Amino acid sequence: MTKEQTKLILKQLHESKIKQLNELSPEEIERKRLTTRITTHTLRYLSEYFVEKGFEWIMPVILSKATDPLWPDPDFSIEKRIEIEIYGETVRTTHSMIVHKQVLVSLLAPRIFIFSPNIRIEKRERLNTGIHGYEFTQLDFEIRGASSADVRKFVEELLREYIAFLRARFSSELKELGTYDLLSFSIPFKVMDSREAEEKYGEKWPDILREELKEPLWIVNIPREFYDYEDEATGVWDNYDLYVPRVGEILSGARREYKYDKIVSKMKRDGVPLENYKVLLSLAKEGKLLPSAGAGIGVERLLLWVTGIEHIGELQLFPRVPGIVLEL
């Protein structure tokens, strides 16, 4: 069987699972009820956790002149960027609120979080990954003055307590979904450099990790966008992604760049238009852009991990997956 034939079979298999609510069987509806219950209490738990830890809860931005360029990034796969004109100005749908986060922790509050809807029109073949959607929600957070180690420790403790909460309160649901015994791990999580991962597993290391992992794993030093901190002397990036079994990457984050000259240099190197980031650059030039670190947790991917659902289109009540546009 050729690679193209395999892709076609996978596409047909996934398409058969992407249904609107009115097309589901009674058994499928009951499964949706279980995952919706887990989703409800996940969102409640996470929001309460962040507030209790001193974070300010920020409302999301959907349209903006400035958003995440998503370039250069080894995981870049955007088919189309949505731009529209309103009031004589061109705005873009939010890819992530990274720029807004840096401005917020510099000017407003030292700790912030957002349940941020993201729109990324992924290439159609990404339907087969099961983890990509053209609409999804990120739990975005940022901490002024934090190091990468601070953020990783915070996330590890968050996940430990969150999983303990689910196992205690929703054991019957998790057992019915088949994941109760699969959600045990110890902290701190192990750490692997992306170069080591590629050397060990080859260029498809993200896919291999997804299948082989038994516990969460941090991947660090990933060449990425201008806002992630890069050591100019060594070329090492101070960033991190969290990979979990069966799903792969569920979190992406970094310590941030904040010095004007360095940000401008990296933007020019990467071909990122400076005129789209006037506020960020103005703050950096004035010395008002403060050091910070943070991350974005893919809420649907987190839920795929804890529920055992195989495809994001089966988890979302109104599927938003590459290549398929439903009525609702």
NUSE-579851 format. One record per residue (C-alpha): z, y, x; residue in one letter; residue number from 1. Coordinates in steps of 0.5 Angstrom, whole numbers, plus 2048, in hexadecimal, padded with zeros to 3 digits. Layout:
(node (Z; Y; X); A; NUM),
...
//
This chain:
(node (800; 800; 800); M; 1),
(node (7FE; 807; 803); T; 2),
(node (803; 80D; 803); K; 3),
(node (7FF; 810; 7FE); E; 4),
(node (7FF; 80A; 7F9); Q; 5),
(node (807; 80A; 7FA); T; 6),
(node (807; 812; 7F9); K; 7),
(node (804; 811; 7F2); L; 8),
(node (808; 80B; 7F0); I; 9),
(node (80E; 80F; 7F2); L; 10),
(node (80B; 815; 7EE); K; 11),
(node (80A; 811; 7E8); Q; 12),
(node (811; 80E; 7E8); L; 13),
(node (814; 814; 7E8); H; 14),
(node (810; 817; 7E3); E; 15),
(node (812; 812; 7DE); S; 16),
(node (819; 814; 7DF); K; 17),
(node (818; 81B; 7DE); I; 18),
(node (819; 81C; 7D6); K; 19),
(node (81B; 821; 7D1); Q; 20),
(node (822; 820; 7CE); L; 21),
(node (81E; 81E; 7C7); N; 22),
(node (81A; 819; 7CB); E; 23),
(node (821; 815; 7CD); L; 24),
(node (823; 80F; 7CB); S; 25),
(node (82A; 80E; 7C8); P; 26),
(node (82C; 80B; 7CF); E; 27),
(node (829; 810; 7D3); E; 28),
(node (82D; 816; 7CE); I; 29),
(node (833; 812; 7D0); E; 30),
(node (832; 813; 7D7); R; 31),
(node (831; 81A; 7D6); K; 32),
(node (837; 81B; 7D3); R; 33),
(node (83B; 818; 7D9); L; 34),
(node (837; 81C; 7DE); T; 35),
(node (838; 822; 7DA); T; 36),
(node (840; 821; 7D9); R; 37),
(node (840; 820; 7E1); I; 38),
(node (83C; 827; 7E2); T; 39),
(node (840; 82B; 7DD); T; 40),
(node (847; 829; 7E1); H; 41),
(node (843; 82A; 7E7); T; 42),
(node (841; 831; 7E6); L; 43),
(node (848; 832; 7E3); R; 44),
(node (84C; 82F; 7E9); Y; 45),
(node (848; 832; 7EE); L; 46),
(node (848; 839; 7EB); S; 47),
(node (850; 839; 7EB); E; 48),
(node (850; 836; 7F2); Y; 49),
(node (84D; 83C; 7F5); F; 50),
(node (850; 841; 7F1); V; 51),
(node (857; 83E; 7F3); E; 52),
(node (855; 83F; 7FA); K; 53),
(node (854; 846; 7F9); G; 54),
(node (84C; 846; 7F8); F; 55),
(node (849; 84C; 7F3); E; 56),
(node (845; 849; 7EE); W; 57),
(node (83E; 84D; 7EE); I; 58),
(node (839; 84D; 7E9); M; 59),
(node (832; 84A; 7EB); P; 60),
(node (82B; 84E; 7ED); V; 61),
(node (825; 84B; 7EA); I; 62),
(node (820; 850; 7EC); L; 63),
(node (820; 854; 7F3); S; 64),
(node (81C; 858; 7F8); K; 65),
(node (81F; 854; 7FD); A; 66),
(node (821; 84D; 7FD); T; 67),
(node (821; 847; 802); D; 68),
(node (81A; 846; 806); P; 69),
(node (81B; 83F; 806); L; 70),
(node (817; 83F; 80D); W; 71),
(node (817; 83D; 812); P; 72),
(node (81B; 836; 810); D; 73),
(node (819; 82F; 811); P; 74),
(node (81A; 82D; 80A); D; 75),
(node (816; 833; 807); F; 76),
(node (811; 830; 802); S; 77),
(node (810; 836; 7FD); I; 78),
(node (809; 836; 7F9); E; 79),
(node (80A; 83D; 7F6); K; 80),
(node (80E; 843; 7F6); R; 81),
(node (80F; 846; 7F0); I; 82),
(node (80E; 84E; 7F0); E; 83),
(node (80E; 852; 7EA); I; 84),
(node (80D; 85A; 7E9); E; 85),
(node (813; 85D; 7E5); I; 86),
(node (813; 865; 7E5); Y; 87),
(node (80E; 866; 7EA); G; 88),
(node (811; 862; 7EF); E; 89),
(node (810; 85B; 7F2); T; 90),
(node (816; 856; 7F1); V; 91),
(node (817; 84E; 7F3); R; 92),
(node (81B; 849; 7EF); T; 93),
(node (821; 847; 7F3); T; 94),
(node (820; 841; 7F8); H; 95),
(node (827; 842; 7FA); S; 96),
(node (82C; 848; 7FA); M; 97),
(node (82D; 848; 802); I; 98),
(node (82C; 84F; 803); V; 99),
(node (830; 851; 7FD); H; 100),
(node (836; 84D; 800); K; 101),
(node (836; 851; 806); Q; 102),
(node (836; 857; 803); V; 103),
(node (83C; 855; 7FE); L; 104),
(node (840; 853; 804); V; 105),
(node (83F; 859; 808); S; 106),
(node (840; 85E; 803); L; 107),
(node (844; 85B; 7FD); L; 108),
(node (848; 855; 7FE); A; 109),
(node (84A; 850; 804); P; 110),
(node (849; 84A; 800); R; 111),
(node (843; 849; 7FA); I; 112),
(node (840; 844; 7F6); F; 113),
(node (83A; 843; 7F1); I; 114),
(node (837; 83E; 7ED); F; 115),
(node (830; 840; 7EF); S; 116),
(node (82A; 83E; 7EB); P; 117),
(node (824; 83D; 7F0); N; 118),
(node (81D; 83C; 7EF); I; 119),
(node (819; 839; 7F4); R; 120),
(node (812; 836; 7F2); I; 121),
(node (812; 830; 7F6); E; 122),
(node (80C; 82C; 7F8); K; 123),
(node (80A; 827; 7F3); R; 124),
(node (80B; 821; 7F7); E; 125),
(node (812; 823; 7F8); R; 126),
(node (813; 820; 7F1); L; 127),
(node (814; 819; 7F5); N; 128),
(node (81A; 81B; 7F9); T; 129),
(node (81E; 81B; 7F3); G; 130),
(node (822; 821; 7F5); I; 131),
(node (81E; 827; 7F5); H; 132),
(node (81D; 82C; 7EE); G; 133),
(node (819; 832; 7ED); Y; 134),
(node (81F; 835; 7EA); E; 135),
(node (826; 833; 7EC); F; 136),
(node (82D; 836; 7ED); T; 137),
(node (831; 837; 7F4); Q; 138),
(node (838; 839; 7F5); L; 139),
(node (837; 83E; 7FA); D; 140),
(node (83D; 841; 7FE); F; 141),
(node (83F; 845; 804); E; 142),
(node (845; 847; 808); I; 143),
(node (846; 84D; 80C); R; 144),
(node (848; 84C; 813); G; 145),
(node (847; 844; 812); A; 146),
(node (845; 83F; 817); S; 147),
(node (840; 839; 816); S; 148),
(node (847; 835; 817); A; 149),
(node (84A; 839; 812); D; 150),
(node (845; 837; 80D); V; 151),
(node (844; 830; 80E); R; 152),
(node (84C; 82F; 80E); K; 153),
(node (84C; 833; 807); F; 154),
(node (846; 82E; 804); V; 155),
(node (849; 828; 807); E; 156),
(node (850; 82A; 803); E; 157),
(node (84C; 82C; 7FD); L; 158),
(node (848; 825; 7FD); L; 159),
(node (84E; 821; 7FE); R; 160),
(node (852; 825; 7F8); E; 161),
(node (84C; 825; 7F4); Y; 162),
(node (84B; 81D; 7F4); I; 163),
(node (852; 81C; 7F3); A; 164),
(node (852; 820; 7ED); F; 165),
(node (84C; 81C; 7EA); L; 166),
(node (84F; 815; 7EC); R; 167),
(node (856; 817; 7E9); A; 168),
(node (853; 81A; 7E2); R; 169),
(node (84C; 817; 7E1); F; 170),
(node (84D; 810; 7E4); S; 171),
(node (84A; 80C; 7DE); S; 172),
(node (844; 811; 7DE); E; 173),
(node (843; 810; 7E6); L; 174),
(node (844; 808; 7E5); K; 175),
(node (83F; 808; 7DF); E; 176),
(node (83A; 80C; 7E4); L; 177),
(node (83B; 807; 7EA); G; 178),
(node (83E; 80C; 7EF); T; 179),
(node (845; 80C; 7EE); Y; 180),
(node (846; 807; 7F4); D; 181),
(node (840; 80B; 7F8); L; 182),
(node (844; 812; 7F9); L; 183),
(node (849; 810; 7FE); S; 184),
(node (849; 814; 805); F; 185),
(node (84E; 817; 80A); S; 186),
(node (84E; 81E; 80D); I; 187),
(node (84C; 821; 812); P; 188),
(node (845; 81F; 811); F; 189),
(node (841; 81C; 817); K; 190),
(node (83C; 821; 81A); V; 191),
(node (835; 820; 81D); M; 192),
(node (830; 825; 820); D; 193),
(node (829; 825; 81D); S; 194),
(node (826; 824; 824); R; 195),
(node (82A; 81D; 824); E; 196),
(node (828; 81B; 81D); A; 197),
(node (821; 81C; 81F); E; 198),
(node (821; 818; 825); E; 199),
(node (825; 813; 822); K; 200),
(node (821; 812; 81B); Y; 201),
(node (81B; 816; 81D); G; 202),
(node (818; 81C; 819); E; 203),
(node (819; 819; 812); K; 204),
(node (821; 819; 814); W; 205),
(node (823; 81C; 80D); P; 206),
(node (820; 817; 809); D; 207),
(node (823; 811; 80E); I; 208),
(node (82A; 814; 80D); L; 209),
(node (82A; 815; 806); R; 210),
(node (829; 80D; 806); E; 211),
(node (82D; 80B; 80B); E; 212),
(node (833; 810; 80A); L; 213),
(node (83A; 80D; 808); K; 214),
(node (83E; 813; 808); E; 215),
(node (83C; 81B; 809); P; 216),
(node (83A; 81D; 80F); L; 217),
(node (839; 824; 812); W; 218),
(node (832; 826; 815); I; 219),
(node (832; 82C; 81A); V; 220),
(node (82E; 830; 81E); N; 221),
(node (827; 831; 819); I; 222),
(node (822; 836; 81B); P; 223),
(node (821; 83A; 815); R; 224),
(node (821; 841; 812); E; 225),
(node (823; 848; 815); F; 226),
(node (82A; 848; 812); Y; 227),
(node (82D; 842; 815); D; 228),
(node (830; 843; 81C); Y; 229),
(node (82C; 841; 822); E; 230),
(node (82F; 841; 829); D; 231),
(node (82A; 845; 82D); E; 232),
(node (82C; 842; 834); A; 233),
(node (82C; 83B; 832); T; 234),
(node (827; 83B; 82B); G; 235),
(node (82D; 837; 828); V; 236),
(node (82D; 839; 820); W; 237),
(node (834; 83A; 81D); D; 238),
(node (833; 837; 817); N; 239),
(node (834; 830; 813); Y; 240),
(node (832; 82C; 80D); D; 241),
(node (836; 827; 809); L; 242),
(node (832; 820; 808); Y; 243),
(node (835; 81B; 803); V; 244),
(node (834; 814; 802); P; 245),
(node (82E; 812; 7FD); R; 246),
(node (82C; 81A; 7FC); V; 247),
(node (82B; 81D; 803); G; 248),
(node (82D; 824; 804); E; 249),
(node (831; 827; 7FF); I; 250),
(node (833; 82E; 802); L; 251),
(node (830; 832; 807); S; 252),
(node (834; 838; 80B); G; 253),
(node (835; 83C; 811); A; 254),
(node (839; 841; 815); R; 255),
(node (834; 847; 814); R; 256),
(node (831; 84C; 818); E; 257),
(node (834; 853; 818); Y; 258),
(node (831; 857; 81E); K; 259),
(node (82B; 85C; 81C); Y; 260),
(node (827; 85B; 822); D; 261),
(node (827; 853; 822); K; 262),
(node (826; 853; 81B); I; 263),
(node (820; 857; 81C); V; 264),
(node (81D; 853; 822); S; 265),
(node (81E; 84D; 81E); K; 266),
(node (81A; 84F; 818); M; 267),
(node (815; 852; 81C); K; 268),
(node (814; 84B; 81F); R; 269),
(node (814; 847; 819); D; 270),
(node (80F; 84C; 815); G; 271),
(node (814; 84E; 810); V; 272),
(node (812; 855; 80D); P; 273),
(node (818; 85A; 80F); L; 274),
(node (816; 85F; 809); E; 275),
(node (819; 859; 804); N; 276),
(node (820; 85A; 807); Y; 277),
(node (821; 861; 808); K; 278),
(node (829; 861; 805); V; 279),
(node (82B; 85B; 80A); L; 280),
(node (827; 85F; 810); L; 281),
(node (82A; 865; 80E); S; 282),
(node (831; 862; 80E); L; 283),
(node (830; 85F; 815); A; 284),
(node (82E; 865; 818); K; 285),
(node (834; 869; 816); E; 286),
(node (838; 863; 818); G; 287),
(node (83B; 862; 811); K; 288),
(node (838; 85B; 810); L; 289),
(node (83E; 857; 812); L; 290),
(node (83E; 850; 815); P; 291),
(node (83F; 84A; 810); S; 292),
(node (83D; 843; 80F); A; 293),
(node (83C; 83F; 808); G; 294),
(node (838; 83A; 805); A; 295),
(node (834; 838; 7FF); G; 296),
(node (836; 832; 7FB); I; 297),
(node (830; 82F; 7F7); G; 298),
(node (834; 82D; 7F0); V; 299),
(node (82F; 828; 7ED); E; 300),
(node (82F; 825; 7F4); R; 301),
(node (836; 824; 7F4); L; 302),
(node (836; 821; 7ED); L; 303),
(node (831; 81C; 7EF); L; 304),
(node (836; 81A; 7F5); W; 305),
(node (83C; 819; 7F0); V; 306),
(node (838; 816; 7EA); T; 307),
(node (833; 812; 7ED); G; 308),
(node (82D; 814; 7EA); I; 309),
(node (827; 813; 7EE); E; 310),
(node (823; 819; 7EC); H; 311),
(node (824; 820; 7EA); I; 312),
(node (820; 820; 7E4); G; 313),
(node (824; 81B; 7E1); E; 314),
(node (82A; 81F; 7E3); L; 315),
(node (828; 826; 7E0); Q; 316),
(node (828; 826; 7D9); L; 317),
(node (822; 82A; 7D9); F; 318),
(node (81E; 828; 7DF); P; 319),
(node (81B; 82D; 7E4); R; 320),
(node (818; 828; 7E9); V; 321),
(node (811; 829; 7ED); P; 322),
(node (80B; 828; 7EA); G; 323),
(node (80E; 827; 7E3); I; 324),
(node (80E; 82D; 7DE); V; 325),
(node (811; 82B; 7D7); L; 326),
(node (812; 82F; 7D1); E; 327),
(node (819; 830; 7D1); L; 328),
//
